[in-house]
Amino acid sequence: MAEGASPQLAQINVARPLHPAHDPRLDEFTGAIARITALAKRSPGFVWQYETADGHFPTSDLLGDPPVIFNLSVWATYQDLHDFTYRSRHGHYLRRRAQWFAPLAPPATALWWVPEGRRPTVEEAVARLGHLRRHGPTPHAFTVRRRYTADGRPDVPQEIGRAGAPGR
């Protein structure tokens, strides 16, 4: 990272729809995309999201197999991404993903740090996901559950014990 620049967290997640893009069985999901994208852009810590003229969820054969949709974004911190993903209205749709998407070989999400102001390319994001799939979590690409700090150290979340005291 450049001296003085704050690192930011990039993420890519991929999913394979169960049905073609304009199939009515995807209507509830596709109908929510604009609202959820607007929510992300208003969320604390949101920095940037990859978008195309066709919209925010391009369909592609990025992974060398049947088409997937992907989301590529940058957030100020992991906590900002976490709060949006799991604690906002987005979480409602995330919990119901099996209605719209086929299981993929894990992981389907990769995280990595970028210097402030840098926007990852789709090719870079796919390469990071591929690295994660081949090598497991490393400072180069990691998962939500096994994260690294921007300086490459394992990020050990503090767990809360039964009585509210820090866990062992």
N, C-alpha and C positions, 0 to 999 in steps of 0.2 A: 504494500500500500504506500501511496505517496505520503511523505511527511506532512503532517497537519491536516490531511484529508480524513474525514470520518468514513470508515468502511460502511457499506450498505449490503444488505442481504438480497441476493438474487435467488429466484426459485423458478423451476419448471415443473409442471405436473402434466401428465398425459393420461388420456382415457380413450377407450375404444367403445364407441356407441354400439348399442345392441341393434339399432335400426338405422336406415339411411337418414340423412340430415332432415329431409322434409316429411318424414313419416309422422303421422299424427300422434304416435305413441311417445314422441319426444317433445310434443308441444309444450307441456308444462315446464320442462327444463329449458328449451330454447326461448320460451316466452319470458323466462326470468333472467336471461343473460344480461340484458340492458340494465335492469334494475340492480342486479348484483354488481355489475361493473361500475355503475354510478356510486353504489355504496362503497366499494373498494376505494374509488377515487376520493371520496369524502372522509375516509377512515384515517385516524391518526397514524402517521408513519408511512403512508403510501407515498411512493416516489414516482413510479413509472410502470407502464404495462405495454407489452407488445400488442400492436393492433395492425390489422390490414384493412384495405378498402372494403373487404367482405365482412369485416367485423372482428371481434376480439378472439374468437375461437376458430382459428383456421383449421381445416381438415387437411391432413397430409399423411404420406407414407414415411414419415420421419424415421421410424424405427425399422424400416425395411420389411414391413409386413402390412397387413390391412390397415387402412386409414385410421388415424387417431386424431383426436382434438387435443390441443395443448394450450396451456396458459403459461406465459412467461412474464414475470414481474420483478420489481425491485422494491424493497421495503427498508425503512430506516433501521429497524431492529428485528430480531426474531420475535420478541414479545408483541410488536405491532402486527406482524404477519399472523402469529398465533391468535391474537384477539380477533382479528378479522375472520380468519378461517373457521374458528371453533365457537366463538362467542357472539358473532353477529348473525344476521339472517342467513348468511352464507352457510352456516353450520346446519341449518334446516335442510338445505339441498344436499350438502355433503353426506349427511346421515342417510339419505335416500338414494345414493348413487347407484346402488344395485338395480334400481328400477330402470335406469337408462344406460348403464355401462357394463360391459363384459369384464370379468377379472383379467388383469394383466400380470405378467411375471413381475414380481416386485424387484426393486422399488419402482413406483410410478412417479415419485417426486424426488428431486435433487435440489439441494441448497448449496450455495457457495457465496463467499464474500467478494465484493467488487469495490474498487475505489469510488468514492463519492463522485457523482456525475457520469460515471461510465454506464453504458447501456449494453448488456450482453446481446450477442446475435443469436439467432435461432440455432445456427450451426454450433456455436460454443455451448449453448444450453444442452443440445442433444449429446455433444461430446462429454459433457459433465455427467449427464445421466448414464451414458455408456460406461464411463470410468467407474461410477458408483456401482453399477451392476457387475462389473468385472472384478473390482478390488474391495468392495465394501466401503463403509464410511472412512474417509480420510479428510485432511484439511482441504483437499482439492475439490471434493464433492461429498456431501454428507446428508444424513436423513434428519427428520424431525426428532426422532428418538435418540440418535447418536450424533450430536452436534459438535462443532469446533468453534472456538473463538476466532476472531479475525487474525490473530497472531499465531494460529495453528495449534493451540492447546485444546485438549478435550474440554467441552463445556459441560460441567456436571451440575445439572439442576438441583437445587436444594429441595429435598423431600421433607414433607411435614409428617411428624410422628403422630401417634394417637392423641396425645394431649396437646397437640399444636406446637410441640418443641421440634427443632430441627431433627431430621432423621439421622441414623447412623451411616 
